[in-house]
Amino acid sequence: MRDDVWSPTPVLLTVDLVILTLREGILHILLVERGEDPFRGMSALPGGFLNHDGEEILDAAHRELSEETALTSSGVHLEQLGVYGDSGRDPRGRVVSVAHLAIAPGLPDPVAGTDATDAAWVPADAVLSGEEELAFDHARIAAHGIEHARTKLEFSSLATAFCGKEFTIAELQQVYEAVWGTELDTRNFYRKVQAAKGFIVPVGTDRRSTGGRPARLYRAGPKTMLFPPLIRPTQLATEEHTQGEEG
């Protein structure tokens, strides 16, 4: 009989946040400058370790949202993105990150807190292109978060999380164009949005002046899944090209 006793491998748990918003019609992601080693002075996603072993992971995500950026979770769409646990991702030891995606409209300039020395909104393209280098494996997590948001815009009502409580269809189109990174045909977009029943609903007879004639206001509808979905033009073009080759 073996007399050795098994002991669990020490593993630390963190939460990291991919926080997205639109600023001047451009998709931005929130980054902090690390004030401590490892990677002191480098940009990173907001996040940190659990406070204690009784803290729930979602509670930790909400806490980090407030502590790292001085942003409140009120009105913020927050969902779990994924678990990242590669053995070499953190030089301090085996650290597993439970990443979350957060989205809200018109988020203010952030204020760094705890172990961050600065916080700023950075265009998402700068992260995706590698122009903005991130600590740990945060570039990978950020890319996953952005692509997750792009995909969910096709099949869910997530786009309304980038808007205020009331918005025009033109403002909704700006969300899709900014997140997908492509221009959309206005008439075609209007037709597809109207075809997705329960996606958005009109706000009475209220209208907003947009420089031309007043535009009707809408709010998020009761449906969280879109049918028919709003497929990205690039994806649609790829599918058509593939079908053409097969034919």
Secondary structure, 3 states (H helix, E strand, C coil): CCCCCCCCCCCEEEEEEEEEEEECCEEEEEEEEECCCCCCCCEECCEEECCCCCCCHHHHHHHHHHHHHCCCCCCCEEEEEEEECCCCCCCCCCEEEEEEEEECCCCCCCCCCCCEEEEEEEEHHHHHCCCCCECCCHHHHHHHHHHHHHHHHHHECHHHHHCCCCECHHHHHHHHHHHHCCCCCHHHHHHHHHHCCCCEEEEEEEEECCCCCCEEEEEECCCCECCCCCCCHHHHHHHHHHHHHHC
